[in-house]
Amino acid sequence: MINEKKISKAGGVTIPSGIRRELGIENGERVKIDVNNAGDIILKRITGSCILCGGNENLIKVDNKYICKGCISKINDIVKD
Ligand SMILES: [Zn+2]
C-alpha cells in the first residue's frame, strides 16, 4: 500500500482513512513521533496509560479506559482477602 501525502503549512499529515480503519485508530488517539538512523519518521501508537499507576505496559482496555495487568493483580489480591 503506497500513500503519498502533502505536509500542511502547520506541518500536519493526515493518516489515510483506510489505514485508520484497518488499524482501528480512533480520534483523539495519541502517537509518538520518532526519527530512526536512516532519517525515516516513525509514528508509534500510544495506546493509553493505566488509570491507577500511569504505566503503559500490559494494558487491558475496560470501558474505553486502560488498566495494567500489574494493577489488576493487586486488585485481585485485595478482593481475595
Ligand atoms: Zn497500573
PDB file of the backbone (N, CA, C, O) and the ligand in Angstrom, with CONECT records:
HET     ZN  A 101       1
ATOM      1  N   MET A   1       0.842  -1.187   0.000  1.00  0.00           N
ATOM      2  CA  MET A   1       0.000   0.000   0.000  1.00  0.00           C
ATOM      3  C   MET A   1       0.879   1.239   0.000  1.00  0.00           C
ATOM      4  O   MET A   1       1.628   1.469   0.950  1.00  0.00           O
ATOM      5  N   ILE A   2       0.795   2.040  -1.059  1.00  0.00           N
ATOM      6  CA  ILE A   2       1.583   3.270  -1.134  1.00  0.00           C
ATOM      7  C   ILE A   2       0.643   4.462  -1.027  1.00  0.00           C
ATOM      8  O   ILE A   2      -0.304   4.590  -1.803  1.00  0.00           O
ATOM      9  N   ASN A   3       0.909   5.314  -0.078  1.00  0.00           N
ATOM     10  CA  ASN A   3       0.141   6.534   0.097  1.00  0.00           C
ATOM     11  C   ASN A   3       1.099   7.707   0.106  1.00  0.00           C
ATOM     12  O   ASN A   3       2.085   7.715   0.844  1.00  0.00           O
ATOM     13  N   GLU A   4       0.798   8.711  -0.729  1.00  0.00           N
ATOM     14  CA  GLU A   4       1.588   9.937  -0.688  1.00  0.00           C
ATOM     15  C   GLU A   4       0.720  11.040  -0.119  1.00  0.00           C
ATOM     16  O   GLU A   4      -0.436  11.200  -0.511  1.00  0.00           O
ATOM     17  N   LYS A   5       1.274  11.789   0.793  1.00  0.00           N
ATOM     18  CA  LYS A   5       0.547  12.886   1.419  1.00  0.00           C
ATOM     19  C   LYS A   5       1.414  14.125   1.418  1.00  0.00           C
ATOM     20  O   LYS A   5       2.638  14.048   1.518  1.00  0.00           O
ATOM     21  N   LYS A   6       0.759  15.272   1.304  1.00  0.00           N
ATOM     22  CA  LYS A   6       1.456  16.553   1.366  1.00  0.00           C
ATOM     23  C   LYS A   6       1.418  17.039   2.812  1.00  0.00           C
ATOM     24  O   LYS A   6       0.400  16.915   3.492  1.00  0.00           O
ATOM     25  N   ILE A   7       2.517  17.584   3.264  1.00  0.00           N
ATOM     26  CA  ILE A   7       2.566  18.131   4.617  1.00  0.00           C
ATOM     27  C   ILE A   7       1.916  19.512   4.605  1.00  0.00           C
ATOM     28  O   ILE A   7       2.229  20.339   3.749  1.00  0.00           O
ATOM     29  N   SER A   8       1.027  19.759   5.536  1.00  0.00           N
ATOM     30  CA  SER A   8       0.305  21.035   5.593  1.00  0.00           C
ATOM     31  C   SER A   8       1.225  22.159   6.053  1.00  0.00           C
ATOM     32  O   SER A   8       2.344  21.911   6.502  1.00  0.00           O
ATOM     33  N   LYS A   9       0.740  23.413   5.936  1.00  0.00           N
ATOM     34  CA  LYS A   9       1.515  24.573   6.392  1.00  0.00           C
ATOM     35  C   LYS A   9       1.892  24.429   7.857  1.00  0.00           C
ATOM     36  O   LYS A   9       2.971  24.845   8.280  1.00  0.00           O
ATOM     37  N   ALA A  10       0.991  23.836   8.623  1.00  0.00           N
ATOM     38  CA  ALA A  10       1.234  23.672  10.064  1.00  0.00           C
ATOM     39  C   ALA A  10       2.117  22.457  10.355  1.00  0.00           C
ATOM     40  O   ALA A  10       2.444  22.191  11.512  1.00  0.00           O
ATOM     41  N   GLY A  11       2.504  21.717   9.307  1.00  0.00           N
ATOM     42  CA  GLY A  11       3.362  20.547   9.500  1.00  0.00           C
ATOM     43  C   GLY A  11       2.591  19.263   9.708  1.00  0.00           C
ATOM     44  O   GLY A  11       3.180  18.236  10.044  1.00  0.00           O
ATOM     45  N   GLY A  12       1.282  19.302   9.515  1.00  0.00           N
ATOM     46  CA  GLY A  12       0.450  18.125   9.752  1.00  0.00           C
ATOM     47  C   GLY A  12       0.356  17.201   8.556  1.00  0.00           C
ATOM     48  O   GLY A  12       0.472  17.632   7.409  1.00  0.00           O
ATOM     49  N   VAL A  13       0.145  15.929   8.835  1.00  0.00           N
ATOM     50  CA  VAL A  13      -0.085  14.911   7.808  1.00  0.00           C
ATOM     51  C   VAL A  13      -1.281  14.083   8.258  1.00  0.00           C
ATOM     52  O   VAL A  13      -1.352  13.656   9.410  1.00  0.00           O
ATOM     53  N   THR A  14      -2.218  13.859   7.343  1.00  0.00           N
ATOM     54  CA  THR A  14      -3.381  13.047   7.665  1.00  0.00           C
ATOM     55  C   THR A  14      -3.080  11.580   7.381  1.00  0.00           C
ATOM     56  O   THR A  14      -2.610  11.241   6.295  1.00  0.00           O
ATOM     57  N   ILE A  15      -3.345  10.719   8.339  1.00  0.00           N
ATOM     58  CA  ILE A  15      -3.209   9.283   8.113  1.00  0.00           C
ATOM     59  C   ILE A  15      -4.433   8.853   7.301  1.00  0.00           C
ATOM     60  O   ILE A  15      -5.562   9.094   7.730  1.00  0.00           O
ATOM     61  N   PRO A  16      -4.236   8.219   6.132  1.00  0.00           N
ATOM     62  CA  PRO A  16      -5.366   7.857   5.274  1.00  0.00           C
ATOM     63  C   PRO A  16      -6.429   7.051   6.027  1.00  0.00           C
ATOM     64  O   PRO A  16      -6.121   6.206   6.867  1.00  0.00           O
ATOM     65  N   SER A  17      -7.698   7.345   5.694  1.00  0.00           N
ATOM     66  CA  SER A  17      -8.815   6.718   6.412  1.00  0.00           C
ATOM     67  C   SER A  17      -8.770   5.197   6.340  1.00  0.00           C
ATOM     68  O   SER A  17      -9.133   4.514   7.297  1.00  0.00           O
ATOM     69  N   GLY A  18      -8.317   4.661   5.180  1.00  0.00           N
ATOM     70  CA  GLY A  18      -8.238   3.198   5.038  1.00  0.00           C
ATOM     71  C   GLY A  18      -7.295   2.592   6.071  1.00  0.00           C
ATOM     72  O   GLY A  18      -7.581   1.538   6.639  1.00  0.00           O
ATOM     73  N   ILE A  19      -6.174   3.262   6.310  1.00  0.00           N
ATOM     74  CA  ILE A  19      -5.205   2.775   7.297  1.00  0.00           C
ATOM     75  C   ILE A  19      -5.778   2.927   8.700  1.00  0.00           C
ATOM     76  O   ILE A  19      -5.636   2.033   9.534  1.00  0.00           O
ATOM     77  N   ARG A  20      -6.433   4.075   8.962  1.00  0.00           N
ATOM     78  CA  ARG A  20      -7.032   4.289  10.293  1.00  0.00           C
ATOM     79  C   ARG A  20      -8.073   3.215  10.582  1.00  0.00           C
ATOM     80  O   ARG A  20      -8.148   2.674  11.685  1.00  0.00           O
ATOM     81  N   ARG A  21      -8.871   2.924   9.560  1.00  0.00           N
ATOM     82  CA  ARG A  21      -9.924   1.917   9.721  1.00  0.00           C
ATOM     83  C   ARG A  21      -9.305   0.541   9.964  1.00  0.00           C
ATOM     84  O   ARG A  21      -9.704  -0.183  10.876  1.00  0.00           O
ATOM     85  N   GLU A  22      -8.321   0.194   9.126  1.00  0.00           N
ATOM     86  CA  GLU A  22      -7.681  -1.122   9.214  1.00  0.00           C
ATOM     87  C   GLU A  22      -7.043  -1.345  10.586  1.00  0.00           C
ATOM     88  O   GLU A  22      -7.104  -2.447  11.133  1.00  0.00           O
ATOM     89  N   LEU A  23      -6.428  -0.291  11.140  1.00  0.00           N
ATOM     90  CA  LEU A  23      -5.731  -0.425  12.420  1.00  0.00           C
ATOM     91  C   LEU A  23      -6.596  -0.068  13.617  1.00  0.00           C
ATOM     92  O   LEU A  23      -6.179  -0.213  14.766  1.00  0.00           O
ATOM     93  N   GLY A  24      -7.826   0.410  13.332  1.00  0.00           N
ATOM     94  CA  GLY A  24      -8.724   0.765  14.439  1.00  0.00           C
ATOM     95  C   GLY A  24      -8.265   2.012  15.179  1.00  0.00           C
ATOM     96  O   GLY A  24      -8.478   2.136  16.385  1.00  0.00           O
ATOM     97  N   ILE A  25      -7.632   2.939  14.455  1.00  0.00           N
ATOM     98  CA  ILE A  25      -7.162   4.178  15.083  1.00  0.00           C
ATOM     99  C   ILE A  25      -8.352   5.097  15.302  1.00  0.00           C
ATOM    100  O   ILE A  25      -9.127   5.355  14.380  1.00  0.00           O
ATOM    101  N   GLU A  26      -8.494   5.590  16.526  1.00  0.00           N
ATOM    102  CA  GLU A  26      -9.650   6.418  16.878  1.00  0.00           C
ATOM    103  C   GLU A  26      -9.255   7.887  17.013  1.00  0.00           C
ATOM    104  O   GLU A  26      -8.092   8.207  17.262  1.00  0.00           O
ATOM    105  N   ASN A  27     -10.245   8.787  16.843  1.00  0.00           N
ATOM    106  CA  ASN A  27      -9.999  10.226  17.034  1.00  0.00           C
ATOM    107  C   ASN A  27      -9.476  10.470  18.444  1.00  0.00           C
ATOM    108  O   ASN A  27      -9.932   9.851  19.406  1.00  0.00           O
ATOM    109  N   GLY A  28      -8.528  11.368  18.550  1.00  0.00           N
ATOM    110  CA  GLY A  28      -8.010  11.721  19.867  1.00  0.00           C
ATOM    111  C   GLY A  28      -6.905  10.802  20.348  1.00  0.00           C
ATOM    112  O   GLY A  28      -6.278  11.060  21.376  1.00  0.00           O
ATOM    113  N   GLU A  29      -6.663   9.727  19.608  1.00  0.00           N
ATOM    114  CA  GLU A  29      -5.588   8.816  19.995  1.00  0.00           C
ATOM    115  C   GLU A  29      -4.248   9.541  19.863  1.00  0.00           C
ATOM    116  O   GLU A  29      -4.088  10.389  18.985  1.00  0.00           O
ATOM    117  N   ARG A  30      -3.300   9.221  20.714  1.00  0.00           N
ATOM    118  CA  ARG A  30      -2.003   9.900  20.688  1.00  0.00           C
ATOM    119  C   ARG A  30      -0.963   9.012  20.027  1.00  0.00           C
ATOM    120  O   ARG A  30      -1.027   7.786  20.110  1.00  0.00           O
ATOM    121  N   VAL A  31       0.012   9.661  19.360  1.00  0.00           N
ATOM    122  CA  VAL A  31       1.108   8.933  18.738  1.00  0.00           C
ATOM    123  C   VAL A  31       2.435   9.540  19.177  1.00  0.00           C
ATOM    124  O   VAL A  31       2.521  10.723  19.506  1.00  0.00           O
ATOM    125  N   LYS A  32       3.450   8.712  19.172  1.00  0.00           N
ATOM    126  CA  LYS A  32       4.801   9.171  19.484  1.00  0.00           C
ATOM    127  C   LYS A  32       5.528   9.295  18.150  1.00  0.00           C
ATOM    128  O   LYS A  32       5.452   8.387  17.321  1.00  0.00           O
ATOM    129  N   ILE A  33       6.227  10.399  17.932  1.00  0.00           N
ATOM    130  CA  ILE A  33       6.928  10.632  16.670  1.00  0.00           C
ATOM    131  C   ILE A  33       8.425  10.524  16.922  1.00  0.00           C
ATOM    132  O   ILE A  33       8.978  11.194  17.794  1.00  0.00           O
ATOM    133  N   ASP A  34       9.067   9.663  16.137  1.00  0.00           N
ATOM    134  CA  ASP A  34      10.487   9.413  16.332  1.00  0.00           C
ATOM    135  C   ASP A  34      11.178   9.422  14.969  1.00  0.00           C
ATOM    136  O   ASP A  34      10.511   9.290  13.942  1.00  0.00           O
ATOM    137  N   VAL A  35      12.469   9.571  14.944  1.00  0.00           N
ATOM    138  CA  VAL A  35      13.247   9.511  13.708  1.00  0.00           C
ATOM    139  C   VAL A  35      14.326   8.458  13.893  1.00  0.00           C
ATOM    140  O   VAL A  35      15.060   8.485  14.881  1.00  0.00           O
ATOM    141  N   ASN A  36      14.428   7.521  12.937  1.00  0.00           N
ATOM    142  CA  ASN A  36      15.456   6.479  13.069  1.00  0.00           C
ATOM    143  C   ASN A  36      16.767   6.930  12.423  1.00  0.00           C
ATOM    144  O   ASN A  36      16.855   8.038  11.894  1.00  0.00           O
ATOM    145  N   ASN A  37      17.766   6.082  12.467  1.00  0.00           N
ATOM    146  CA  ASN A  37      19.096   6.445  11.960  1.00  0.00           C
ATOM    147  C   ASN A  37      19.108   6.735  10.461  1.00  0.00           C
ATOM    148  O   ASN A  37      19.968   7.471   9.977  1.00  0.00           O
ATOM    149  N   ALA A  38      18.151   6.156   9.723  1.00  0.00           N
ATOM    150  CA  ALA A  38      18.079   6.383   8.273  1.00  0.00           C
ATOM    151  C   ALA A  38      17.330   7.669   7.940  1.00  0.00           C
ATOM    152  O   ALA A  38      17.217   8.035   6.770  1.00  0.00           O
ATOM    153  N   GLY A  39      16.814   8.360   8.965  1.00  0.00           N
ATOM    154  CA  GLY A  39      16.064   9.594   8.730  1.00  0.00           C
ATOM    155  C   GLY A  39      14.589   9.357   8.470  1.00  0.00           C
ATOM    156  O   GLY A  39      13.867  10.287   8.111  1.00  0.00           O
ATOM    157  N   ASP A  40      14.122   8.106   8.649  1.00  0.00           N
ATOM    158  CA  ASP A  40      12.695   7.815   8.487  1.00  0.00           C
ATOM    159  C   ASP A  40      11.939   8.306   9.718  1.00  0.00           C
ATOM    160  O   ASP A  40      12.409   8.176  10.848  1.00  0.00           O
ATOM    161  N   ILE A  41      10.773   8.866   9.475  1.00  0.00           N
ATOM    162  CA  ILE A  41       9.925   9.332  10.574  1.00  0.00           C
ATOM    163  C   ILE A  41       9.022   8.174  10.984  1.00  0.00           C
ATOM    164  O   ILE A  41       8.305   7.613  10.155  1.00  0.00           O
ATOM    165  N   ILE A  42       9.059   7.823  12.249  1.00  0.00           N
ATOM    166  CA  ILE A  42       8.309   6.686  12.767  1.00  0.00           C
ATOM    167  C   ILE A  42       7.174   7.198  13.650  1.00  0.00           C
ATOM    168  O   ILE A  42       7.406   7.942  14.604  1.00  0.00           O
ATOM    169  N   LEU A  43       5.943   6.791  13.323  1.00  0.00           N
ATOM    170  CA  LEU A  43       4.791   7.102  14.170  1.00  0.00           C
ATOM    171  C   LEU A  43       4.478   5.861  14.978  1.00  0.00           C
ATOM    172  O   LEU A  43       4.254   4.793  14.409  1.00  0.00           O
ATOM    173  N   LYS A  44       4.459   5.983  16.288  1.00  0.00           N
ATOM    174  CA  LYS A  44       4.147   4.836  17.124  1.00  0.00           C
ATOM    175  C   LYS A  44       2.919   5.162  17.964  1.00  0.00           C
ATOM    176  O   LYS A  44       2.855   6.197  18.627  1.00  0.00           O
ATOM    177  N   ARG A  45       1.950   4.260  17.922  1.00  0.00           N
ATOM    178  CA  ARG A  45       0.725   4.496  18.669  1.00  0.00           C
ATOM    179  C   ARG A  45       0.974   4.397  20.168  1.00  0.00           C
ATOM    180  O   ARG A  45       1.702   3.523  20.638  1.00  0.00           O
ATOM    181  N   ILE A  46       0.356   5.311  20.903  1.00  0.00           N
ATOM    182  CA  ILE A  46       0.363   5.227  22.356  1.00  0.00           C
ATOM    183  C   ILE A  46      -1.043   4.788  22.736  1.00  0.00           C
ATOM    184  O   ILE A  46      -1.998   5.552  22.596  1.00  0.00           O
ATOM    185  N   THR A  47      -1.164   3.589  23.206  1.00  0.00           N
ATOM    186  CA  THR A  47      -2.499   3.036  23.412  1.00  0.00           C
ATOM    187  C   THR A  47      -3.165   3.587  24.656  1.00  0.00           C
ATOM    188  O   THR A  47      -4.371   3.409  24.831  1.00  0.00           O
ATOM    189  N   GLY A  48      -2.418   4.249  25.523  1.00  0.00           N
ATOM    190  CA  GLY A  48      -3.017   4.786  26.737  1.00  0.00           C
ATOM    191  C   GLY A  48      -2.134   4.492  27.916  1.00  0.00           C
ATOM    192  O   GLY A  48      -1.028   3.972  27.774  1.00  0.00           O
ATOM    193  N   SER A  49      -2.631   4.828  29.076  1.00  0.00           N
ATOM    194  CA  SER A  49      -1.876   4.527  30.282  1.00  0.00           C
ATOM    195  C   SER A  49      -2.838   4.057  31.365  1.00  0.00           C
ATOM    196  O   SER A  49      -4.024   4.387  31.348  1.00  0.00           O
ATOM    197  N   CYS A  50      -2.316   3.297  32.288  1.00  0.00           N
ATOM    198  CA  CYS A  50      -3.124   2.714  33.362  1.00  0.00           C
ATOM    199  C   CYS A  50      -3.751   3.821  34.212  1.00  0.00           C
ATOM    200  O   CYS A  50      -3.060   4.751  34.629  1.00  0.00           O
ATOM    201  N   ILE A  51      -5.047   3.723  34.465  1.00  0.00           N
ATOM    202  CA  ILE A  51      -5.731   4.758  35.248  1.00  0.00           C
ATOM    203  C   ILE A  51      -5.290   4.728  36.709  1.00  0.00           C
ATOM    204  O   ILE A  51      -5.525   5.696  37.431  1.00  0.00           O
ATOM    205  N   LEU A  52      -4.664   3.657  37.161  1.00  0.00           N
ATOM    206  CA  LEU A  52      -4.230   3.571  38.566  1.00  0.00           C
ATOM    207  C   LEU A  52      -2.770   3.981  38.749  1.00  0.00           C
ATOM    208  O   LEU A  52      -2.470   4.828  39.590  1.00  0.00           O
ATOM    209  N   CYS A  53      -1.856   3.389  37.970  1.00  0.00           N
ATOM    210  CA  CYS A  53      -0.432   3.662  38.207  1.00  0.00           C
ATOM    211  C   CYS A  53       0.202   4.520  37.109  1.00  0.00           C
ATOM    212  O   CYS A  53       1.339   4.964  37.267  1.00  0.00           O
ATOM    213  N   GLY A  54      -0.498   4.761  36.010  1.00  0.00           N
ATOM    214  CA  GLY A  54       0.044   5.587  34.937  1.00  0.00           C
ATOM    215  C   GLY A  54       0.994   4.847  34.005  1.00  0.00           C
ATOM    216  O   GLY A  54       1.496   5.433  33.045  1.00  0.00           O
ATOM    217  N   GLY A  55       1.250   3.567  34.272  1.00  0.00           N
ATOM    218  CA  GLY A  55       2.137   2.774  33.428  1.00  0.00           C
ATOM    219  C   GLY A  55       1.521   2.549  32.047  1.00  0.00           C
ATOM    220  O   GLY A  55       0.314   2.710  31.865  1.00  0.00           O
ATOM    221  N   ASN A  56       2.366   2.173  31.069  1.00  0.00           N
ATOM    222  CA  ASN A  56       1.805   1.945  29.732  1.00  0.00           C
ATOM    223  C   ASN A  56       2.206   0.601  29.144  1.00  0.00           C
ATOM    224  O   ASN A  56       2.306   0.457  27.926  1.00  0.00           O
ATOM    225  N   GLU A  57       2.435  -0.385  30.012  1.00  0.00           N
ATOM    226  CA  GLU A  57       2.728  -1.736  29.528  1.00  0.00           C
ATOM    227  C   GLU A  57       1.681  -2.719  30.036  1.00  0.00           C
ATOM    228  O   GLU A  57       1.101  -2.532  31.106  1.00  0.00           O
ATOM    229  N   ASN A  58       1.451  -3.763  29.254  1.00  0.00           N
ATOM    230  CA  ASN A  58       0.486  -4.817  29.605  1.00  0.00           C
ATOM    231  C   ASN A  58      -0.893  -4.250  29.926  1.00  0.00           C
ATOM    232  O   ASN A  58      -1.506  -4.602  30.933  1.00  0.00           O
ATOM    233  N   LEU A  59      -1.368  -3.365  29.050  1.00  0.00           N
ATOM    234  CA  LEU A  59      -2.649  -2.704  29.293  1.00  0.00           C
ATOM    235  C   LEU A  59      -3.823  -3.521  28.791  1.00  0.00           C
ATOM    236  O   LEU A  59      -3.741  -4.183  27.756  1.00  0.00           O
ATOM    237  N   ILE A  60      -4.898  -3.468  29.526  1.00  0.00           N
ATOM    238  CA  ILE A  60      -6.158  -4.083  29.123  1.00  0.00           C
ATOM    239  C   ILE A  60      -7.200  -2.964  29.097  1.00  0.00           C
ATOM    240  O   ILE A  60      -7.305  -2.173  30.035  1.00  0.00           O
ATOM    241  N   LYS A  61      -7.981  -2.914  27.986  1.00  0.00           N
ATOM    242  CA  LYS A  61      -8.976  -1.856  27.830  1.00  0.00           C
ATOM    243  C   LYS A  61     -10.270  -2.264  28.528  1.00  0.00           C
ATOM    244  O   LYS A  61     -10.816  -3.337  28.270  1.00  0.00           O
ATOM    245  N   VAL A  62     -10.753  -1.396  29.414  1.00  0.00           N
ATOM    246  CA  VAL A  62     -12.019  -1.625  30.115  1.00  0.00           C
ATOM    247  C   VAL A  62     -12.854  -0.355  29.989  1.00  0.00           C
ATOM    248  O   VAL A  62     -12.460   0.694  30.498  1.00  0.00           O
ATOM    249  N   ASP A  63     -14.004  -0.435  29.317  1.00  0.00           N
ATOM    250  CA  ASP A  63     -14.877   0.729  29.138  1.00  0.00           C
ATOM    251  C   ASP A  63     -14.107   1.955  28.644  1.00  0.00           C
ATOM    252  O   ASP A  63     -14.247   3.043  29.203  1.00  0.00           O
ATOM    253  N   ASN A  64     -13.296   1.781  27.602  1.00  0.00           N
ATOM    254  CA  ASN A  64     -12.510   2.861  26.998  1.00  0.00           C
ATOM    255  C   ASN A  64     -11.469   3.484  27.926  1.00  0.00           C
ATOM    256  O   ASN A  64     -10.973   4.578  27.655  1.00  0.00           O
ATOM    257  N   LYS A  65     -11.136   2.798  29.014  1.00  0.00           N
ATOM    258  CA  LYS A  65     -10.038   3.224  29.875  1.00  0.00           C
ATOM    259  C   LYS A  65      -9.077   2.048  29.953  1.00  0.00           C
ATOM    260  O   LYS A  65      -9.435   0.921  29.611  1.00  0.00           O
ATOM    261  N   TYR A  66      -7.857   2.312  30.403  1.00  0.00           N
ATOM    262  CA  TYR A  66      -6.864   1.243  30.454  1.00  0.00           C
ATOM    263  C   TYR A  66      -6.426   0.960  31.879  1.00  0.00           C
ATOM    264  O   TYR A  66      -6.317   1.862  32.709  1.00  0.00           O
ATOM    265  N   ILE A  67      -6.179  -0.301  32.139  1.00  0.00           N
ATOM    266  CA  ILE A  67      -5.649  -0.719  33.429  1.00  0.00           C
ATOM    267  C   ILE A  67      -4.588  -1.779  33.133  1.00  0.00           C
ATOM    268  O   ILE A  67      -4.776  -2.626  32.260  1.00  0.00           O
ATOM    269  N   CYS A  68      -3.478  -1.726  33.863  1.00  0.00           N
ATOM    270  CA  CYS A  68      -2.396  -2.664  33.560  1.00  0.00           C
ATOM    271  C   CYS A  68      -2.591  -3.971  34.334  1.00  0.00           C
ATOM    272  O   CYS A  68      -3.290  -4.023  35.346  1.00  0.00           O
ATOM    273  N   LYS A  69      -1.949  -5.020  33.823  1.00  0.00           N
ATOM    274  CA  LYS A  69      -2.088  -6.335  34.451  1.00  0.00           C
ATOM    275  C   LYS A  69      -1.558  -6.340  35.878  1.00  0.00           C
ATOM    276  O   LYS A  69      -2.065  -7.069  36.730  1.00  0.00           O
ATOM    277  N   GLY A  70      -0.526  -5.519  36.142  1.00  0.00           N
ATOM    278  CA  GLY A  70       0.023  -5.422  37.494  1.00  0.00           C
ATOM    279  C   GLY A  70      -1.013  -4.905  38.479  1.00  0.00           C
ATOM    280  O   GLY A  70      -1.143  -5.437  39.581  1.00  0.00           O
ATOM    281  N   CYS A  71      -1.750  -3.874  38.089  1.00  0.00           N
ATOM    282  CA  CYS A  71      -2.782  -3.311  38.969  1.00  0.00           C
ATOM    283  C   CYS A  71      -3.961  -4.270  39.100  1.00  0.00           C
ATOM    284  O   CYS A  71      -4.565  -4.367  40.169  1.00  0.00           O
ATOM    285  N   ILE A  72      -4.291  -4.975  38.029  1.00  0.00           N
ATOM    286  CA  ILE A  72      -5.368  -5.965  38.109  1.00  0.00           C
ATOM    287  C   ILE A  72      -4.994  -7.044  39.117  1.00  0.00           C
ATOM    288  O   ILE A  72      -5.830  -7.492  39.901  1.00  0.00           O
ATOM    289  N   SER A  73      -3.727  -7.458  39.090  1.00  0.00           N
ATOM    290  CA  SER A  73      -3.240  -8.467  40.027  1.00  0.00           C
ATOM    291  C   SER A  73      -3.347  -7.967  41.471  1.00  0.00           C
ATOM    292  O   SER A  73      -3.758  -8.710  42.363  1.00  0.00           O
ATOM    293  N   LYS A  74      -2.971  -6.696  41.694  1.00  0.00           N
ATOM    294  CA  LYS A  74      -3.079  -6.106  43.044  1.00  0.00           C
ATOM    295  C   LYS A  74      -4.531  -6.084  43.496  1.00  0.00           C
ATOM    296  O   LYS A  74      -4.838  -6.427  44.638  1.00  0.00           O
ATOM    297  N   ILE A  75      -5.428  -5.678  42.593  1.00  0.00           N
ATOM    298  CA  ILE A  75      -6.861  -5.615  42.937  1.00  0.00           C
ATOM    299  C   ILE A  75      -7.367  -7.016  43.277  1.00  0.00           C
ATOM    300  O   ILE A  75      -8.122  -7.194  44.233  1.00  0.00           O
ATOM    301  N   ASN A  76      -6.948  -8.006  42.490  1.00  0.00           N
ATOM    302  CA  ASN A  76      -7.359  -9.391  42.760  1.00  0.00           C
ATOM    303  C   ASN A  76      -6.925  -9.830  44.149  1.00  0.00           C
ATOM    304  O   ASN A  76      -7.682 -10.497  44.855  1.00  0.00           O
ATOM    305  N   ASP A  77      -5.699  -9.457  44.549  1.00  0.00           N
ATOM    306  CA  ASP A  77      -5.201  -9.816  45.881  1.00  0.00           C
ATOM    307  C   ASP A  77      -6.058  -9.164  46.974  1.00  0.00           C
ATOM    308  O   ASP A  77      -6.361  -9.794  47.987  1.00  0.00           O
ATOM    309  N   ILE A  78      -6.445  -7.900  46.765  1.00  0.00           N
ATOM    310  CA  ILE A  78      -7.264  -7.180  47.742  1.00  0.00           C
ATOM    311  C   ILE A  78      -8.638  -7.826  47.845  1.00  0.00           C
ATOM    312  O   ILE A  78      -9.169  -8.011  48.940  1.00  0.00           O
ATOM    313  N   VAL A  79      -9.210  -8.168  46.690  1.00  0.00           N
ATOM    314  CA  VAL A  79     -10.568  -8.723  46.673  1.00  0.00           C
ATOM    315  C   VAL A  79     -10.606 -10.108  47.335  1.00  0.00           C
ATOM    316  O   VAL A  79     -11.606 -10.480  47.951  1.00  0.00           O
ATOM    317  N   LYS A  80      -9.503 -10.870  47.203  1.00  0.00           N
ATOM    318  CA  LYS A  80      -9.451 -12.221  47.782  1.00  0.00           C
ATOM    319  C   LYS A  80      -9.523 -12.201  49.299  1.00  0.00           C
ATOM    320  O   LYS A  80     -10.106 -13.100  49.905  1.00  0.00           O
ATOM    321  N   ASP A  81      -8.920 -11.156  49.934  1.00  0.00           N
ATOM    322  CA  ASP A  81      -8.850 -11.107  51.407  1.00  0.00           C
ATOM    323  C   ASP A  81     -10.214 -10.894  52.063  1.00  0.00           C
ATOM    324  O   ASP A  81     -10.307 -10.832  53.289  1.00  0.00           O
TER     325      ASP A  81
HETATM  326 ZN    ZN A 101      -1.326   0.034  36.640  1.00  0.00          ZN2+
END
